[in-house]
Amino acid sequence: MIDLLDIARTEAAGGDLLGLLEGLFESSEVRPEGYPEAVIWQGGNHDAGVNPVAHSLTDAYALLGTLAALDVLGLPYYGVPMWAQYRHDLDLAPLAWFGNMPCTSIKWSTAGDAYVNDGRGGRVVVKGKSGNAQLRTQAGVYCNVRPYGTITVVRCMPCLPYSQDRARFAVDGGTGHIHSEMNTPGIQMAYANRRFLQMVHEAGRLGRVAFKPTQAMEDGINAGLLSWLLQDTRFEVGRKYAVDGYVEHREHVDRIISLLPPDFKSGMESWGGRIEQHIADTSYGLLLWDLINKEEVIVLATDLDGDRLTDLLADVSDPLRHFGQLVVDHVGSGAKMDDLWGRMGYTTGNGRDMTSVMHRMAGPPIHEQTLGSADAMLKRLLDGDESMGGTKRPYDPRIHFVLIRDAYLDANPGHTELRQWLDRSLDTFDEVYGGTRPGFLEGYRGLKEAITPWGS
């Protein structure tokens, strides 16, 4: 058993968390390419026929939940120390270590506005906030794929459509970077557009594009890249932008195309499906219709608009159920909307179970999850009353096991035995956490007793 409470206290007090955790792991010989100084740990059973996954060891319950789940499951893993104080002290170097690990990875995010020690007896806001933007840049991330219910959102990353000043707008012929108020890598945009088209082709779903080429210069380039990619394919484009982005911005788009691999469009001549092009704003209303109608759809958006779309997708099911209950109560049926929701075929919850996958220019993907209230929940654990007098429920670590399942299956395609074992482990988790939810430490002990580690 790991003394999770000791770890929580050490972190909260600003103690020697690095020294404490070093005693739990072995030092790994695996290093991200180009970073021989990286601190990489390993644990679990590395001799049981499973490709390991790299885990970011960040803050609060993102740290405790990961350590508990890894200890319960016994799967082989690499650990990269990345909590706020550590990455601040090392000038964000751990983000580059983690972003370049040569394996499928899991990145946990916690609140960006955290105070850390400045080394001179004072407190400052942690460098890089949550570290997400820096990590994505270091890792070469070009998109984030976020499925929820029947809707999957593909976010170009990084891709912020801010520029409306033609005089300041240009594409660098040497790097493909789009220079304006923001600095958007055009090459990553091309990869994100191709990923979107590949997903529409393979899944047979409707593809919706949510750009704003009429106002944002970067989105004009994005629309131009998409137009170029659609050439000589079997895609059917229904609703189209009034102006073809490739016609309008051909010179700039061609600068990016010249930097792509020569075989970038290889095989796309056989890709097909239906694409609809919309102004980004329209997509918010369309998302509601698609969710209500259970439309199988994939949406391509910029980082900015994609973030807003996924936030709406995560939050909207609760008010829809509430409105449904108002209607049910009004007609006097006595039914419960929470029960009807599932019986009507809807699968979305309240967004806290929404996972996402970041794809890198090189290397396997990074599975990502956010714990927005992890600090507040950890404080309740340290105060000795997780339920706050019965007004709250203890932390539910199920998302750790769900995310681990997704990542290990991604890293071990076709491993039927692993899939079955992970599914059984999740079923066991639901038995332990069924009924009255146990406290975090109590639940950890229950899972340790109920689940036989992999390879044991």
NUVEX-250898 format. One record per residue (C-alpha): x, y, z; residue number from 1; residue in three letters. Coordinates in Angstrom, 1 decimal. Each point is the difference from the previous one (the first is absolute). Example, Ala and Ser with C-alpha at 12.3 -4.5 7.8 and 13.67 -1.06 7.14 Angstrom:
! residues 2
<<12.3,-4.5,7.8>,1,"Ala">
<<1.4,3.4,-0.7>,2,"Ser">
This chain:
! residues 456
<<0.0,0.0,0.0>,1,"Met">
<<1.2,3.5,-0.8>,2,"Ile">
<<-0.4,2.6,2.7>,3,"Asp">
<<-2.1,2.4,-2.1>,4,"Leu">
<<-0.8,2.2,2.9>,5,"Leu">
<<3.7,0.6,0.7>,6,"Asp">
<<0.4,1.0,-3.7>,7,"Ile">
<<-2.9,2.4,0.2>,8,"Ala">
<<1.2,1.6,3.2>,9,"Arg">
<<3.6,0.4,-1.5>,10,"Thr">
<<-1.3,1.7,-3.1>,11,"Glu">
<<-2.4,2.3,1.9>,12,"Ala">
<<2.8,1.0,2.4>,13,"Ala">
<<2.5,0.7,-2.8>,14,"Gly">
<<2.2,-2.8,1.3>,15,"Gly">
<<2.5,-2.2,-1.8>,16,"Asp">
<<-2.5,-1.7,-2.3>,17,"Leu">
<<2.8,-1.0,-2.5>,18,"Leu">
<<1.9,-1.8,2.7>,19,"Gly">
<<-3.1,-1.7,1.3>,20,"Leu">
<<-1.1,-1.3,-3.4>,21,"Leu">
<<3.5,-1.1,-1.1>,22,"Glu">
<<-0.3,-2.8,2.6>,23,"Gly">
<<-3.0,-1.4,-1.8>,24,"Leu">
<<1.5,-0.5,-3.4>,25,"Phe">
<<3.1,-1.3,-1.8>,26,"Glu">
<<1.9,2.3,-2.3>,27,"Ser">
<<-0.7,-0.9,-3.6>,28,"Ser">
<<2.5,-0.4,-2.8>,29,"Glu">
<<-2.6,1.4,-2.4>,30,"Val">
<<0.5,3.6,-0.9>,31,"Arg">
<<-1.8,2.4,-2.4>,32,"Pro">
<<2.2,0.6,-3.0>,33,"Glu">
<<2.1,3.1,0.4>,34,"Gly">
<<-0.4,0.2,3.8>,35,"Tyr">
<<2.6,-2.2,1.7>,36,"Pro">
<<-0.4,1.9,3.2>,37,"Glu">
<<-3.7,-0.8,0.3>,38,"Ala">
<<-1.2,-1.6,3.3>,39,"Val">
<<-2.0,-3.0,-1.1>,40,"Ile">
<<-1.2,-2.6,2.5>,41,"Trp">
<<-1.6,-3.4,-0.6>,42,"Gln">
<<-2.1,-2.5,1.9>,43,"Gly">
<<-2.5,-2.8,-0.4>,44,"Gly">
<<0.6,-3.4,-1.6>,45,"Asn">
<<2.2,0.6,-3.1>,46,"His">
<<0.4,-3.8,-0.6>,47,"Asp">
<<-3.6,-0.8,-0.7>,48,"Ala">
<<-0.4,0.6,-3.8>,49,"Gly">
<<-1.6,3.5,0.1>,50,"Val">
<<1.4,3.2,-1.6>,51,"Asn">
<<0.4,2.6,2.8>,52,"Pro">
<<-1.7,3.4,0.0>,53,"Val">
<<1.6,3.2,1.3>,54,"Ala">
<<-1.9,1.8,2.8>,55,"His">
<<0.4,3.7,0.9>,56,"Ser">
<<0.2,0.3,3.8>,57,"Leu">
<<-1.6,3.4,0.5>,58,"Thr">
<<-1.9,1.4,3.0>,59,"Asp">
<<-2.7,-0.8,2.6>,60,"Ala">
<<-2.3,-2.8,-1.0>,61,"Tyr">
<<1.5,-0.2,-3.5>,62,"Ala">
<<3.1,-1.2,1.9>,63,"Leu">
<<-1.7,-2.1,2.7>,64,"Leu">
<<-2.5,-1.6,-2.2>,65,"Gly">
<<2.6,-1.0,-2.5>,66,"Thr">
<<2.3,-1.5,2.6>,67,"Leu">
<<-2.9,-1.9,1.6>,68,"Ala">
<<-1.2,-1.4,-3.4>,69,"Ala">
<<3.5,-1.0,-1.1>,70,"Leu">
<<0.6,-1.8,3.3>,71,"Asp">
<<-3.4,-1.8,-0.3>,72,"Val">
<<0.4,-1.1,-3.6>,73,"Leu">
<<3.7,-0.8,-0.1>,74,"Gly">
<<0.4,0.8,-3.7>,75,"Leu">
<<3.5,1.0,-1.2>,76,"Pro">
<<0.4,3.8,-0.2>,77,"Tyr">
<<2.4,2.9,-0.1>,78,"Tyr">
<<-0.5,3.0,2.3>,79,"Gly">
<<1.1,3.6,-0.8>,80,"Val">
<<0.0,2.4,3.0>,81,"Pro">
<<-1.9,3.1,-1.1>,82,"Met">
<<-1.8,1.5,3.0>,83,"Trp">
<<-0.2,3.8,0.1>,84,"Ala">
<<2.9,0.7,2.4>,85,"Gln">
<<2.3,-2.4,-1.8>,86,"Tyr">
<<-0.7,1.2,-3.6>,87,"Arg">
<<0.3,3.6,1.3>,88,"His">
<<3.3,-0.6,1.6>,89,"Asp">
<<1.4,-1.6,-3.2>,90,"Leu">
<<-1.3,2.7,-2.3>,91,"Asp">
<<-2.7,-2.3,-1.5>,92,"Leu">
<<2.6,-2.5,-1.2>,93,"Ala">
<<-2.1,-3.0,1.2>,94,"Pro">
<<-2.6,1.0,-2.6>,95,"Leu">
<<2.5,-0.7,-2.8>,96,"Ala">
<<1.0,-3.3,1.6>,97,"Trp">
<<-3.5,-1.2,0.2>,98,"Phe">
<<-1.0,1.4,-3.4>,99,"Gly">
<<2.7,-2.0,-1.7>,100,"Asn">
<<-0.3,-3.3,1.7>,101,"Met">
<<0.1,-2.8,-2.7>,102,"Pro">
<<-3.2,-1.7,1.1>,103,"Cys">
<<-3.7,0.6,0.5>,104,"Thr">
<<-0.5,2.4,2.9>,105,"Ser">
<<-2.6,1.3,2.5>,106,"Ile">
<<0.0,3.7,0.9>,107,"Lys">
<<-1.9,1.3,3.0>,108,"Trp">
<<-0.9,3.7,0.2>,109,"Ser">
<<-0.9,1.8,3.2>,110,"Thr">
<<-0.8,3.6,0.7>,111,"Ala">
<<2.4,2.4,-1.8>,112,"Gly">
<<-0.1,2.8,2.6>,113,"Asp">
<<2.2,-1.6,2.7>,114,"Ala">
<<2.5,1.7,2.4>,115,"Tyr">
<<3.4,-1.5,0.4>,116,"Val">
<<3.1,0.9,2.0>,117,"Asn">
<<2.3,2.5,-1.8>,118,"Asp">
<<3.2,-1.3,1.7>,119,"Gly">
<<0.4,3.3,1.9>,120,"Arg">
<<-2.6,-0.5,2.7>,121,"Gly">
<<-2.9,1.4,-2.1>,122,"Gly">
<<-2.9,-1.4,-2.0>,123,"Arg">
<<-0.6,0.5,-3.8>,124,"Val">
<<-2.4,-1.3,-2.6>,125,"Val">
<<1.4,-3.2,-1.6>,126,"Val">
<<1.8,0.5,-3.3>,127,"Lys">
<<-2.0,-1.0,-3.0>,128,"Gly">
<<-3.2,-0.2,2.1>,129,"Lys">
<<-1.3,-3.6,-0.6>,130,"Ser">
<<2.8,-0.6,-2.5>,131,"Gly">
<<-2.3,-1.2,-2.7>,132,"Asn">
<<1.0,2.5,-2.7>,133,"Ala">
<<3.7,-0.5,0.7>,134,"Gln">
<<-0.4,-3.8,0.0>,135,"Leu">
<<-1.8,0.0,-3.3>,136,"Arg">
<<2.7,2.1,-1.6>,137,"Thr">
<<2.8,-2.2,1.4>,138,"Gln">
<<-1.8,-3.2,-1.0>,139,"Ala">
<<-0.9,1.0,-3.5>,140,"Gly">
<<-3.7,-0.4,0.6>,141,"Val">
<<-2.1,0.9,-3.1>,142,"Tyr">
<<-3.5,-0.9,1.2>,143,"Cys">
<<-2.1,-1.2,2.9>,144,"Asn">
<<-2.8,-2.6,-0.7>,145,"Val">
<<-2.8,0.1,2.5>,146,"Arg">
<<-2.9,-2.4,-0.3>,147,"Pro">
<<-3.2,0.3,2.0>,148,"Tyr">
<<-3.2,-1.9,-0.7>,149,"Gly">
<<-0.6,0.1,-3.8>,150,"Thr">
<<2.2,3.1,-0.5>,151,"Ile">
<<3.7,0.2,-0.4>,152,"Thr">
<<1.8,3.3,-0.1>,153,"Val">
<<3.4,0.4,-1.7>,154,"Val">
<<1.9,3.1,1.2>,155,"Arg">
<<2.9,1.3,-2.1>,156,"Cys">
<<2.9,0.6,2.4>,157,"Met">
<<1.4,2.6,0.4>,158,"Pro">
<<-2.3,2.0,-2.2>,159,"Cys">
<<-1.4,3.3,1.3>,160,"Leu">
<<-2.0,2.0,-2.6>,161,"Pro">
<<0.6,3.5,1.3>,162,"Tyr">
<<1.4,1.9,-3.0>,163,"Ser">
<<-2.1,2.5,-2.0>,164,"Gln">
<<2.9,2.3,-1.0>,165,"Asp">
<<1.1,-0.8,-3.6>,166,"Arg">
<<2.9,2.4,0.2>,167,"Ala">
<<1.6,-2.1,2.8>,168,"Arg">
<<-0.9,-3.3,-1.4>,169,"Phe">
<<2.5,-2.4,-1.7>,170,"Ala">
<<1.1,-3.6,-0.3>,171,"Val">
<<3.7,-0.7,0.5>,172,"Asp">
<<1.3,-2.0,-2.9>,173,"Gly">
<<2.7,-1.6,2.1>,174,"Gly">
<<-2.1,-1.3,2.9>,175,"Thr">
<<-3.6,0.2,-1.2>,176,"Gly">
<<-0.8,2.0,3.1>,177,"His">
<<-2.9,2.5,-0.4>,178,"Ile">
<<1.1,3.3,1.5>,179,"His">
<<-2.5,2.5,1.1>,180,"Ser">
<<-1.3,0.9,3.5>,181,"Glu">
<<0.5,-3.7,0.7>,182,"Met">
<<2.5,-2.5,-1.2>,183,"Asn">
<<-1.7,-3.1,-1.4>,184,"Thr">
<<1.9,-2.9,-1.6>,185,"Pro">
<<-1.5,-0.5,-3.4>,186,"Gly">
<<1.5,-3.5,-0.3>,187,"Ile">
<<-1.8,-1.2,3.1>,188,"Gln">
<<-3.2,1.5,-1.5>,189,"Met">
<<0.5,-2.2,-3.1>,190,"Ala">
<<0.4,-3.1,2.1>,191,"Tyr">
<<-3.1,0.8,2.0>,192,"Ala">
<<-2.1,0.4,-3.2>,193,"Asn">
<<1.3,-3.3,-1.3>,194,"Arg">
<<-0.7,-1.8,3.3>,195,"Arg">
<<-3.6,1.4,-0.2>,196,"Phe">
<<-0.5,-1.3,-3.5>,197,"Leu">
<<1.5,-3.4,0.8>,198,"Gln">
<<-2.4,-0.3,3.0>,199,"Met">
<<-3.1,0.9,-2.1>,200,"Val">
<<1.1,-2.5,-2.6>,201,"His">
<<0.7,-2.9,2.4>,202,"Glu">
<<-3.0,0.6,2.3>,203,"Ala">
<<-2.5,0.7,-2.7>,204,"Gly">
<<-1.3,3.0,2.0>,205,"Arg">
<<-1.1,3.4,-1.1>,206,"Leu">
<<2.8,2.5,0.1>,207,"Gly">
<<-0.7,3.6,1.1>,208,"Arg">
<<2.6,2.7,-0.4>,209,"Val">
<<-0.2,2.9,2.5>,210,"Ala">
<<2.3,2.7,-1.3>,211,"Phe">
<<-0.4,3.8,-0.3>,212,"Lys">
<<1.9,0.9,-3.2>,213,"Pro">
<<-2.1,3.1,-0.6>,214,"Thr">
<<1.5,1.7,3.1>,215,"Gln">
<<3.1,-1.9,1.1>,216,"Ala">
<<3.0,0.0,-2.3>,217,"Met">
<<1.4,-3.3,1.5>,218,"Glu">
<<-3.4,-1.6,-0.8>,219,"Asp">
<<0.3,1.2,-3.6>,220,"Gly">
<<3.2,-2.0,-0.2>,221,"Ile">
<<-1.6,-2.9,1.8>,222,"Asn">
<<-2.9,0.0,-2.4>,223,"Ala">
<<2.5,0.2,-2.9>,224,"Gly">
<<2.0,-3.0,1.3>,225,"Leu">
<<-3.3,-2.0,0.3>,226,"Leu">
<<-1.0,1.0,-3.5>,227,"Ser">
<<3.4,-1.2,-1.4>,228,"Trp">
<<-0.3,-3.3,1.9>,229,"Leu">
<<-3.5,-0.6,-1.3>,230,"Leu">
<<1.2,0.2,-3.6>,231,"Gln">
<<0.1,-3.4,-1.8>,232,"Asp">
<<-1.8,-1.8,2.8>,233,"Thr">
<<-3.4,-1.6,0.1>,234,"Arg">
<<-1.4,2.3,2.7>,235,"Phe">
<<-3.4,1.6,-0.7>,236,"Glu">
<<-0.1,3.6,1.2>,237,"Val">
<<-3.6,1.2,0.7>,238,"Gly">
<<0.0,3.4,1.6>,239,"Arg">
<<3.0,1.9,-1.3>,240,"Lys">
<<1.7,3.3,1.1>,241,"Tyr">
<<-1.0,2.8,-2.3>,242,"Ala">
<<3.7,0.6,-0.8>,243,"Val">
<<2.5,-2.9,-0.7>,244,"Asp">
<<2.8,0.5,2.5>,245,"Gly">
<<2.6,-1.5,-2.4>,246,"Tyr">
<<-1.0,2.4,-2.8>,247,"Val">
<<0.1,3.0,2.4>,248,"Glu">
<<3.3,-0.9,1.8>,249,"His">
<<1.7,-2.2,-2.6>,250,"Arg">
<<3.5,1.6,0.4>,251,"Glu">
<<0.0,-0.3,3.8>,252,"His">
<<-1.5,-3.5,0.0>,253,"Val">
<<2.5,-1.2,-2.6>,254,"Asp">
<<2.9,1.1,2.3>,255,"Arg">
<<-1.3,-2.5,2.6>,256,"Ile">
<<-0.7,-2.7,-2.5>,257,"Ile">
<<3.7,0.3,-1.2>,258,"Ser">
<<1.1,-0.9,3.5>,259,"Leu">
<<-2.1,-3.2,0.3>,260,"Leu">
<<1.3,-3.5,-0.7>,261,"Pro">
<<-0.3,-0.8,-3.8>,262,"Pro">
<<-2.3,-2.9,0.8>,263,"Asp">
<<-2.3,2.1,2.3>,264,"Phe">
<<-3.1,-0.7,-2.1>,265,"Lys">
<<1.0,-3.6,-0.9>,266,"Ser">
<<-3.1,-2.3,0.1>,267,"Gly">
<<-2.4,2.8,0.4>,268,"Met">
<<-1.4,-0.5,-3.5>,269,"Glu">
<<-2.0,-2.8,1.4>,270,"Ser">
<<-1.4,1.9,3.0>,271,"Trp">
<<-3.6,1.0,0.0>,272,"Gly">
<<-2.9,1.2,2.1>,273,"Gly">
<<-2.2,3.0,0.5>,274,"Arg">
<<1.4,3.4,1.1>,275,"Ile">
<<-2.0,3.1,1.0>,276,"Glu">
<<1.8,3.4,0.4>,277,"Gln">
<<-1.4,2.4,2.6>,278,"His">
<<1.0,3.2,1.7>,279,"Ile">
<<1.2,-0.8,3.5>,280,"Ala">
<<-2.8,1.8,1.7>,281,"Asp">
<<-2.6,-2.0,-1.8>,282,"Thr">
<<1.5,-3.2,1.4>,283,"Ser">
<<-1.1,0.7,3.5>,284,"Tyr">
<<-3.6,-0.3,-1.0>,285,"Gly">
<<0.7,-3.0,-2.3>,286,"Leu">
<<1.7,-1.8,2.9>,287,"Leu">
<<-3.3,0.2,2.0>,288,"Leu">
<<-2.0,-1.3,-2.9>,289,"Trp">
<<2.5,-2.8,-0.6>,290,"Asp">
<<0.0,-1.0,3.6>,291,"Leu">
<<-3.8,0.0,0.2>,292,"Ile">
<<-0.3,-1.9,-3.3>,293,"Asn">
<<2.8,-2.4,1.0>,294,"Lys">
<<1.8,0.9,-3.3>,295,"Glu">
<<3.3,-1.8,-0.5>,296,"Glu">
<<2.2,2.9,-0.8>,297,"Val">
<<3.7,1.1,0.1>,298,"Ile">
<<0.6,3.8,0.4>,299,"Val">
<<3.3,1.7,-1.1>,300,"Leu">
<<0.7,3.3,1.8>,301,"Ala">
<<2.9,2.2,1.0>,302,"Thr">
<<1.5,-0.2,3.5>,303,"Asp">
<<-2.1,2.9,1.2>,304,"Leu">
<<-3.4,-1.0,-1.5>,305,"Asp">
<<0.7,-3.7,0.7>,306,"Gly">
<<0.5,0.8,3.7>,307,"Asp">
<<-3.3,1.8,0.1>,308,"Arg">
<<-1.8,-2.7,-1.9>,309,"Leu">
<<1.2,-2.8,2.3>,310,"Thr">
<<-0.8,2.1,3.1>,311,"Asp">
<<-3.6,0.4,-1.3>,312,"Leu">
<<-0.1,-3.7,-0.8>,313,"Leu">
<<1.1,-0.9,3.5>,314,"Ala">
<<-2.4,2.3,1.7>,315,"Asp">
<<-3.2,-0.1,-2.0>,316,"Val">
<<-1.3,-3.5,0.9>,317,"Ser">
<<-0.9,1.1,3.6>,318,"Asp">
<<-2.2,2.9,-1.1>,319,"Pro">
<<-1.6,-2.1,-2.7>,320,"Leu">
<<-0.9,-2.6,2.6>,321,"Arg">
<<-1.3,2.7,2.3>,322,"His">
<<-2.2,1.5,-2.8>,323,"Phe">
<<-1.2,-3.5,-0.8>,324,"Gly">
<<-1.0,-0.5,3.7>,325,"Gln">
<<-1.9,3.3,-0.1>,326,"Leu">
<<-2.0,-1.3,-3.0>,327,"Val">
<<-0.6,-3.4,1.6>,328,"Val">
<<-1.2,1.6,3.2>,329,"Asp">
<<-2.2,2.4,-1.9>,330,"His">
<<-1.8,-2.9,-1.7>,331,"Val">
<<-0.2,-1.9,3.3>,332,"Gly">
<<1.5,-3.3,-1.1>,333,"Ser">
<<2.0,-0.5,3.2>,334,"Gly">
<<3.1,-1.3,-2.1>,335,"Ala">
<<3.6,0.9,0.9>,336,"Lys">
<<1.9,1.7,-2.8>,337,"Met">
<<3.3,-1.5,1.2>,338,"Asp">
<<-1.5,-3.5,-0.7>,339,"Asp">
<<-1.6,1.1,-3.3>,340,"Leu">
<<3.3,1.5,-1.2>,341,"Trp">
<<1.7,-3.4,-0.2>,342,"Gly">
<<-3.1,-1.8,-1.2>,343,"Arg">
<<-0.3,2.5,-2.9>,344,"Met">
<<3.5,-0.9,-1.1>,345,"Gly">
<<2.0,2.9,1.3>,346,"Tyr">
<<3.4,-0.8,1.6>,347,"Thr">
<<1.5,3.4,1.0>,348,"Thr">
<<0.2,0.7,3.7>,349,"Gly">
<<1.3,3.3,1.5>,350,"Asn">
<<3.3,0.4,-1.8>,351,"Gly">
<<2.3,-1.1,2.8>,352,"Arg">
<<0.4,-3.3,-1.9>,353,"Asp">
<<1.0,1.6,-3.3>,354,"Met">
<<3.4,-1.1,-1.0>,355,"Thr">
<<2.2,1.2,-2.9>,356,"Ser">
<<3.0,-1.0,-2.1>,357,"Val">
<<2.7,2.3,-1.2>,358,"Met">
<<1.8,-1.1,-3.2>,359,"His">
<<3.7,0.8,-0.5>,360,"Arg">
<<1.9,0.7,-3.2>,361,"Met">
<<2.3,-2.8,1.0>,362,"Ala">
<<-0.7,-2.8,2.5>,363,"Gly">
<<-3.0,-1.6,1.6>,364,"Pro">
<<-2.9,2.1,1.3>,365,"Pro">
<<-0.5,1.6,3.4>,366,"Ile">
<<-3.2,-0.7,1.9>,367,"His">
<<-1.2,3.0,1.9>,368,"Glu">
<<-2.3,0.7,2.9>,369,"Gln">
<<-0.7,3.0,2.3>,370,"Thr">
<<-0.9,0.1,3.7>,371,"Leu">
<<-1.3,3.5,0.5>,372,"Gly">
<<-0.8,-0.3,3.7>,373,"Ser">
<<2.8,-2.3,1.1>,374,"Ala">
<<1.5,2.5,2.4>,375,"Asp">
<<-3.2,0.6,1.9>,376,"Ala">
<<-0.7,-3.7,0.2>,377,"Met">
<<3.5,-0.7,1.3>,378,"Leu">
<<-0.5,2.7,2.7>,379,"Lys">
<<-3.1,-1.9,1.2>,380,"Arg">
<<2.1,-3.2,0.3>,381,"Leu">
<<2.7,1.8,2.0>,382,"Leu">
<<-2.6,1.5,2.2>,383,"Asp">
<<-1.3,-3.4,0.9>,384,"Gly">
<<-3.6,0.5,-1.3>,385,"Asp">
<<-0.3,-0.9,-3.7>,386,"Glu">
<<-3.7,0.3,0.2>,387,"Ser">
<<0.0,3.4,1.7>,388,"Met">
<<-2.6,-1.1,2.5>,389,"Gly">
<<-1.9,-2.1,-2.5>,390,"Gly">
<<-0.5,2.9,-2.5>,391,"Thr">
<<2.6,-1.4,-2.5>,392,"Lys">
<<1.0,-3.5,-1.3>,393,"Arg">
<<3.6,-1.2,0.2>,394,"Pro">
<<2.1,0.1,-3.1>,395,"Tyr">
<<-0.9,-2.5,-2.6>,396,"Asp">
<<3.2,-1.3,-1.7>,397,"Pro">
<<-1.8,-2.0,-2.7>,398,"Arg">
<<1.3,2.3,-2.7>,399,"Ile">
<<3.6,-1.0,0.8>,400,"His">
<<-0.9,-3.6,-0.8>,401,"Phe">
<<-2.0,0.9,-3.1>,402,"Val">
<<2.9,2.1,-1.4>,403,"Leu">
<<2.5,-2.7,0.8>,404,"Ile">
<<-2.1,-2.5,-1.8>,405,"Arg">
<<-0.2,2.1,-3.1>,406,"Asp">
<<3.7,0.8,0.0>,407,"Ala">
<<1.2,-3.6,0.5>,408,"Tyr">
<<-2.3,-1.3,-2.7>,409,"Leu">
<<1.3,2.7,-2.3>,410,"Asp">
<<3.6,-1.0,0.8>,411,"Ala">
<<-0.8,-3.8,-0.4>,412,"Asn">
<<-2.3,-0.4,-3.0>,413,"Pro">
<<-1.5,-3.4,-0.4>,414,"Gly">
<<1.0,-1.1,3.5>,415,"His">
<<-3.3,-1.9,0.8>,416,"Thr">
<<1.1,-1.3,3.3>,417,"Glu">
<<1.0,3.5,1.2>,418,"Leu">
<<-3.4,1.4,-1.2>,419,"Arg">
<<-1.9,-2.7,1.9>,420,"Gln">
<<2.0,0.5,3.2>,421,"Trp">
<<-0.4,3.8,-0.1>,422,"Leu">
<<-3.8,-0.4,-0.5>,423,"Asp">
<<-0.2,-2.4,2.9>,424,"Arg">
<<2.0,2.4,2.1>,425,"Ser">
<<-2.4,2.8,-0.8>,426,"Leu">
<<-2.9,-2.2,0.9>,427,"Asp">
<<1.7,-0.7,3.3>,428,"Thr">
<<0.5,3.7,0.6>,429,"Phe">
<<-3.7,0.6,-0.5>,430,"Asp">
<<-0.8,-2.7,2.5>,431,"Glu">
<<2.3,1.5,2.6>,432,"Val">
<<-1.3,3.5,-0.7>,433,"Tyr">
<<-3.7,-1.0,-0.3>,434,"Gly">
<<-2.5,1.3,2.5>,435,"Gly">
<<1.4,2.4,2.5>,436,"Thr">
<<3.3,1.3,-1.4>,437,"Arg">
<<2.9,-0.8,2.3>,438,"Pro">
<<2.6,2.5,1.1>,439,"Gly">
<<3.0,0.3,-2.3>,440,"Phe">
<<2.4,-2.0,2.3>,441,"Leu">
<<-2.7,-2.5,0.9>,442,"Glu">
<<-0.8,-0.5,-3.7>,443,"Gly">
<<3.7,-0.5,-0.8>,444,"Tyr">
<<0.3,-2.7,2.6>,445,"Arg">
<<-3.2,-1.7,-1.3>,446,"Gly">
<<1.4,0.0,-3.6>,447,"Leu">
<<3.3,-1.4,1.1>,448,"Lys">
<<-1.8,-2.9,1.6>,449,"Glu">
<<-2.4,-0.6,-2.9>,450,"Ala">
<<2.2,0.3,-3.1>,451,"Ile">
<<2.9,-2.3,-0.7>,452,"Thr">
<<2.8,2.0,-1.7>,453,"Pro">
<<0.9,-0.8,-3.6>,454,"Trp">
<<2.5,-2.8,-0.4>,455,"Gly">
<<-0.2,-1.1,3.6>,456,"Ser">
